[in-house]
Amino acid sequence: MTRKGNRMFDKTLKRGTLLLAVLLAVLVAGGCGEAGEEAQEATEPPQETEALRVGLIPNQAPEEVETRYEPLGDYLSEELGRPVELSVPTGYPAVVEAMAAGELDLAYFGGLTYVQARERAEVSPLVTEVNPRTGDTTYRAAIVVPAASDIETVEELEGADFAFGSVSSTSGSLYPSVMLADAGIDYRTDLGNYTYTGGHDATAQAVANGNVDAGGLEYRILLDLQEEGIIDPDDVRVIATSDPIQGYPWVVRDELPEDLRESIATAFLELNDPELLDLLRAEGYERVEASDYDYVEERARELDLLTETG
């Protein structure tokens, strides 16, 4: 081979060697990239399921409410396959505020707090409990007086000192106000002094101690307090009970996925653990509709209680 031919052969060989090296580098880099991606995927922790944020109105002492509902939180967590975070603020208005601010996904409201919340947020009631004392989903409010009181009827309460529960309580504020109004007494102008104790148990205690002339509270809670020995039945006397009230609704944010909302409803409807139901003071759960609480909204508007959350 001539020198010229040798030089051409050398150049061709070098070009081939260089091309082969480039191809090998590309293949190695590609393989390393895939391996790196696979390694990264293998080492990345799985994303945690978002917790369901649940708020509960403190219809009794907040610590008692939280203790009672912790087992329900565990049950919902297991049924829904996600963590459940329970919160019990010190007042009813805080639960309404939290739902309106999108800080809760599910809330246990009274009828009044529900209609207050639906004025400010897109929310819907899912279910309510079946009341063991009535066998249906209703309950009643009661007006009570100290046992030694001379007061026998609601009409005699004009000018009396009266204790309500929370201002946003259905059976501790709205329905006692309705009962007074139906007897010709406007709670805003016709009572002596009136106060908001914050809870049914506190109202019962105020009446039993003679701190007020009368008080309004949820009747079944009064019976529970008496059965538990917290309130002596001989210290208070019921002078009137309300018409039936639709039960406390479990209310969900409409922004939650439909399948999750339905799963929550199903979890309640299929709850059949006797111990848990007894703890929740329920025989079971039934579906409710927004229209079931229209009467509550109507009377709350009449009595200036619809937007009162303070």
C-alpha positions as CSV (number, residue, x, y, z in Angstrom):
1,M,0.0,0.0,0.0
2,T,1.3,3.5,-0.9
3,R,1.9,6.2,1.8
4,K,-1.2,8.0,0.5
5,G,-3.3,4.9,0.9
6,N,-1.9,4.4,4.4
7,R,-2.9,7.9,5.4
8,M,-6.4,7.4,4.1
9,F,-6.8,4.1,5.9
10,D,-5.5,5.7,9.2
11,K,-8.0,8.5,8.9
12,T,-10.9,6.1,8.2
13,L,-9.9,4.0,11.1
14,K,-9.7,7.0,13.5
15,R,-13.2,8.2,12.3
16,G,-14.6,4.7,12.9
17,T,-13.1,4.5,16.3
18,L,-14.3,7.9,17.3
19,L,-17.9,7.1,16.1
20,L,-17.9,3.9,18.0
21,A,-16.8,5.7,21.2
22,V,-19.5,8.2,20.8
23,L,-22.1,5.5,20.3
24,L,-20.9,3.7,23.4
25,A,-21.0,6.8,25.4
26,V,-24.6,7.5,24.4
27,L,-25.7,4.0,25.2
28,V,-24.0,4.1,28.6
29,A,-25.4,7.4,29.5
30,G,-28.9,6.3,28.5
31,G,-28.6,3.2,30.5
32,C,-27.4,5.1,33.5
33,G,-30.3,7.6,33.2
34,E,-32.8,4.8,33.1
35,A,-31.1,3.1,36.1
36,G,-31.0,6.4,37.9
37,E,-34.7,7.0,37.3
38,E,-35.5,3.5,38.4
39,A,-33.4,3.9,41.5
40,Q,-35.0,7.3,42.2
41,E,-38.5,5.8,41.8
42,A,-37.5,2.9,44.1
43,T,-36.2,5.3,46.9
44,E,-39.0,7.9,46.8
45,P,-41.5,7.3,49.6
46,P,-45.1,6.8,48.6
47,Q,-47.3,10.0,48.9
48,E,-49.4,10.0,52.0
49,T,-53.2,10.1,51.7
50,E,-54.6,13.5,52.8
51,A,-56.2,13.4,56.2
52,L,-60.0,14.0,56.6
53,R,-60.4,17.0,58.8
54,V,-63.4,16.6,61.1
55,G,-64.9,19.3,63.3
56,L,-67.3,18.7,66.2
57,I,-69.5,21.3,67.9
58,P,-68.9,21.3,71.7
59,N,-72.5,20.6,72.8
60,Q,-71.0,19.5,76.1
61,A,-67.5,20.1,77.6
62,P,-65.0,19.9,74.6
63,E,-62.8,17.3,76.3
64,E,-65.8,15.0,76.8
65,V,-66.9,15.4,73.2
66,E,-63.4,14.6,71.9
67,T,-63.1,11.5,74.1
68,R,-66.5,10.3,72.9
69,Y,-65.7,10.7,69.2
70,E,-62.1,9.4,69.1
71,P,-63.3,5.8,68.4
72,L,-65.5,7.2,65.6
73,G,-62.4,8.8,64.1
74,D,-60.6,5.5,64.2
75,Y,-63.6,3.8,62.6
76,L,-63.8,6.4,59.8
77,S,-60.0,6.2,59.2
78,E,-60.2,2.4,58.7
79,E,-63.3,2.6,56.5
80,L,-61.9,5.4,54.3
81,G,-58.3,4.3,54.2
82,R,-57.0,7.7,55.3
83,P,-56.0,9.5,58.5
84,V,-58.8,11.4,60.3
85,E,-58.0,14.5,62.3
86,L,-60.7,15.4,64.9
87,S,-61.0,18.9,66.4
88,V,-63.3,20.2,69.1
89,P,-63.1,24.0,69.6
90,T,-64.4,25.8,72.7
91,G,-67.4,27.2,70.9
92,Y,-69.9,26.5,68.2
93,P,-69.0,29.5,66.1
94,A,-65.5,28.3,65.6
95,V,-66.7,25.2,63.8
96,V,-68.9,27.3,61.4
97,E,-65.9,29.6,60.8
98,A,-63.6,26.7,60.1
99,M,-66.0,25.1,57.6
100,A,-66.6,28.4,55.9
101,A,-62.8,28.9,55.6
102,G,-62.3,25.5,54.0
103,E,-60.4,24.2,57.0
104,L,-62.7,21.3,57.6
105,D,-63.9,18.5,55.3
106,L,-66.6,17.1,57.6
107,A,-68.4,18.6,60.5
108,Y,-70.9,17.5,63.2
109,F,-73.3,20.4,63.3
110,G,-76.6,21.1,65.0
111,G,-79.4,22.3,62.7
112,L,-78.7,25.9,63.4
113,T,-75.0,25.8,62.9
114,Y,-75.6,23.9,59.7
115,V,-77.9,26.6,58.2
116,Q,-75.4,29.2,59.4
117,A,-72.6,27.4,57.6
118,R,-74.6,26.9,54.3
119,E,-75.1,30.6,54.2
120,R,-71.4,31.0,53.8
121,A,-70.1,27.9,52.2
122,E,-71.0,25.1,49.7
123,V,-71.8,22.3,52.1
124,S,-74.4,19.5,52.2
125,P,-75.8,17.3,55.0
126,L,-75.2,13.6,54.6
127,V,-76.6,11.7,57.6
128,T,-77.9,12.1,61.1
129,E,-78.2,9.7,64.0
130,V,-81.3,7.7,65.0
131,N,-82.1,8.8,68.5
132,P,-82.4,5.7,70.9
133,R,-84.8,7.7,73.1
134,T,-87.3,8.4,70.3
135,G,-86.5,5.6,67.7
136,D,-86.3,8.2,64.9
137,T,-84.0,11.0,63.9
138,T,-85.6,13.7,66.0
139,Y,-85.0,15.1,69.4
140,R,-86.5,17.9,71.6
141,A,-85.5,21.0,73.5
142,A,-86.7,21.6,77.0
143,I,-87.2,24.6,79.2
144,V,-86.4,23.8,82.9
145,V,-86.7,25.6,86.2
146,P,-85.3,24.9,89.6
147,A,-87.5,22.2,91.3
148,A,-88.6,24.6,94.0
149,S,-89.6,27.3,91.6
150,D,-93.2,28.5,91.5
151,I,-93.0,28.9,87.7
152,E,-95.3,26.3,85.9
153,T,-95.6,27.5,82.3
154,V,-93.5,29.3,79.7
155,E,-95.9,32.2,79.7
156,E,-94.8,32.9,83.3
157,L,-91.2,33.5,82.2
158,E,-91.7,37.2,81.2
159,G,-89.1,39.2,83.1
160,A,-87.3,36.0,84.3
161,D,-83.6,35.5,84.2
162,F,-82.9,32.9,81.6
163,A,-79.9,30.7,80.5
164,F,-79.4,29.6,77.0
165,G,-76.5,27.3,75.9
166,S,-74.4,28.5,72.9
167,V,-76.0,31.3,70.9
168,S,-75.6,29.0,67.9
169,S,-77.2,26.0,69.5
170,T,-80.4,24.6,68.0
171,S,-81.9,23.2,71.1
172,G,-80.0,25.4,73.6
173,S,-80.8,28.7,71.9
174,L,-83.0,28.7,68.8
175,Y,-85.8,26.4,70.0
176,P,-86.1,27.8,73.5
177,S,-86.4,31.2,71.8
178,V,-89.1,29.8,69.6
179,M,-90.9,28.4,72.6
180,L,-90.7,31.8,74.3
181,A,-91.9,33.6,71.2
182,D,-94.8,31.2,70.8
183,A,-95.8,32.1,74.4
184,G,-95.7,35.8,73.5
185,I,-92.2,36.5,75.0
186,D,-89.4,38.0,72.8
187,Y,-86.1,36.8,74.3
188,R,-84.5,40.1,73.2
189,T,-86.8,42.4,75.1
190,D,-89.2,40.5,77.5
191,L,-86.8,38.6,79.7
192,G,-85.0,40.0,82.8
193,N,-81.4,39.1,82.1
194,Y,-80.4,36.4,79.8
195,T,-77.0,34.7,79.4
196,Y,-75.3,32.2,77.2
197,T,-73.6,29.4,79.2
198,G,-71.9,27.8,76.2
199,G,-73.2,24.3,76.6
200,H,-76.2,22.2,77.7
201,D,-74.4,20.8,80.8
202,A,-73.6,24.3,81.9
203,T,-77.2,25.4,81.5
204,A,-78.5,22.5,83.5
205,Q,-76.0,23.3,86.2
206,A,-77.0,27.0,86.3
207,V,-80.7,26.1,86.7
208,A,-80.0,23.3,89.3
209,N,-77.9,25.8,91.3
210,G,-80.6,28.4,91.2
211,N,-78.4,30.9,89.4
212,V,-81.2,31.6,86.9
213,D,-85.0,31.3,86.9
214,A,-85.1,29.0,83.9
215,G,-83.0,27.7,81.1
216,G,-83.3,26.0,77.7
217,L,-81.3,22.9,76.7
218,E,-81.5,19.6,74.8
219,Y,-83.9,17.3,76.6
220,R,-82.0,14.0,76.0
221,I,-78.8,15.6,77.3
222,L,-80.6,16.6,80.4
223,L,-81.7,13.0,80.8
224,D,-78.2,11.8,80.2
225,L,-76.8,14.2,82.8
226,Q,-79.4,12.9,85.3
227,E,-78.6,9.3,84.6
228,E,-74.9,9.9,85.0
229,G,-75.4,11.6,88.4
230,I,-74.2,14.9,87.2
231,I,-77.6,16.6,87.7
232,D,-79.9,15.5,90.5
233,P,-83.4,14.9,89.1
234,D,-84.8,16.5,92.3
235,D,-83.0,19.8,91.5
236,V,-84.7,20.7,88.2
237,R,-88.2,20.5,86.7
238,V,-89.2,20.5,83.0
239,I,-92.0,22.9,82.3
240,A,-92.2,22.5,78.5
241,T,-90.6,20.5,75.6
242,S,-90.4,21.6,72.0
243,D,-91.8,20.1,68.8
244,P,-89.5,17.4,67.3
245,I,-86.3,18.8,65.9
246,Q,-84.4,17.1,63.0
247,G,-81.2,15.5,64.3
248,Y,-77.7,16.8,64.2
249,P,-76.4,16.5,60.6
250,W,-73.0,15.3,59.6
251,V,-72.1,17.9,56.9
252,V,-69.5,17.7,54.2
253,R,-67.8,20.2,51.9
254,D,-69.2,20.0,48.4
255,E,-65.6,20.4,47.1
256,L,-64.7,16.9,48.2
257,P,-64.7,14.3,45.5
258,E,-68.1,12.7,45.1
259,D,-66.8,9.2,45.7
260,L,-65.3,10.3,49.0
261,R,-68.5,12.0,50.1
262,E,-70.4,8.8,49.3
263,S,-67.8,6.7,51.1
264,I,-68.3,8.9,54.2
265,A,-72.1,8.5,54.0
266,T,-71.8,4.7,53.5
267,A,-69.4,4.4,56.5
268,F,-72.0,6.0,58.8
269,L,-74.9,4.0,57.2
270,E,-73.1,0.7,57.7
271,L,-71.9,1.4,61.2
272,N,-73.2,-1.5,63.3
273,D,-70.7,-1.8,66.2
274,P,-73.0,-1.8,69.3
275,E,-70.3,-0.4,71.6
276,L,-69.5,2.5,69.2
277,L,-73.1,3.3,68.6
278,D,-73.8,3.3,72.3
279,L,-70.8,5.7,72.8
280,L,-72.3,7.9,70.1
281,R,-75.7,7.7,71.7
282,A,-77.2,6.4,68.4
283,E,-79.1,3.4,67.2
284,G,-77.8,3.9,63.6
285,Y,-77.7,6.6,60.9
286,E,-80.1,7.8,58.2
287,R,-79.7,10.1,55.3
288,V,-80.9,13.7,55.5
289,E,-81.5,16.4,52.9
290,A,-80.9,20.2,53.0
291,S,-84.7,20.7,53.0
292,D,-85.0,18.9,56.3
293,Y,-83.5,22.0,57.9
294,D,-85.5,24.7,56.1
295,Y,-87.8,25.2,59.1
296,V,-84.8,25.8,61.3
297,E,-83.6,28.5,58.9
298,E,-87.0,30.1,58.8
299,R,-87.3,30.5,62.5
300,A,-83.7,31.5,62.9
301,R,-84.3,34.4,60.5
302,E,-87.3,35.5,62.4
303,L,-85.3,35.6,65.7
304,D,-82.1,37.2,64.3
305,L,-80.1,34.0,65.0
306,L,-79.2,32.9,61.5
307,T,-76.1,35.0,61.1
308,E,-75.2,35.2,64.8
309,T,-72.0,33.2,65.2
310,G,-70.3,35.2,67.9
